Amino acid sequence: MLETRDVHQYYGGSHTLRGASLNVPEGSCTCIMGRNGVGKTTLLRAIMGLVQVRSGSVRFGGRELVGSDVSERARVGIGYVPQGREIFPELTVQENLRVGTLAHRNAKRGIPDLVFRLFPVLATMMKRRGGDLSGGQQQQLAIARALTIQPKCVLLDEPTEGIQPSIVHELGDVIRRLYKEERVAVLLVEQKLPFARRVAERFFLMDRGAVVAAGAMGELSDALVQRHLAV
C-alpha cells in the first residue's frame, strides 16, 4: 500500500535520509526502530510531504506522491500523528476533531463513528479544552483527529512517549484493532521495544538515515537489538 524507495533527504548540508526504502502492506502494522537521530521522524515527515526529498520515490496505492503537498496526501488517505501530539490546546475536543475533518475530500462530513468506537472516553469530553486533558487523553485525541479523515494508512510518531502505562496498553489495543479489524495500515515509530513487539507485525531498523535490517517482528533478534537499539 505505502512504499518508499531509495529516498534521500537533506537538511542544509546534512544528508539525513540515505536511500531509505520500506513498505507497509494493507491491514498491517510496521514499526520503524532505531536510536535517536537516525532519521525515523524525518522519514515519516518525508512520507507526509512535510520535508522535501532530494530524490527517490514515495508511492501510496500505486500513486507517486513526491511533488504533491501535505493536503493532497491527506486527501488520498494518509493520516499523521506527529511526535508531541500537536493538538490545539485552546480548542475543545469537539473543535479539534472538526479541524481534522477539514482534510477530508468531503469537508462537510461529520466526525466518523470509528473515532468514538475506538476512543469512547472522548465522547464524554467534547466540551473540554484540549489543553486541559491529561497527556494520555491528548494522545488519544491526536490519534482520533487523524482518524477523522477515515484514512487507509496512519503514521504514528512515538505515540507512547510520556504516556502513563495504563494508557499505553490501551493505545496498543487501539492500534491492533485499527489494522486487524478496520484494515487500516499503520506505520509506527517506536522506541519502547516491548510495545513494538506486542503491537507490530513487521520491523525496519534504521541507522544513519538508511534502513539496515527488516523482517517479521519475530525475527528481531537479540543481536540486532544490541547492534542497533541498545544505548
Secondary structure, DSSP 8 states (H G I E B T S, - for coil): -EEEEEEEEEETTEEEEEEEEEEE-TT-EEEEE-STTSSHHHHHHHHHTSS--SEEEEEETTEE-TT--HHHHHHTTEEEE-TT----TTSBHHHHHHHHHTTSSSTT----HHHHHH-GGGGG-TTSBGGGS-HHHHHHHHHHHHHTT--SEEEEE-TTTT--HHHHHHHHHHHHHHHHTS--EEEEE---HHHHHHH-SEEEEEETTEEEEEEEGGG--HHHHHHHT--
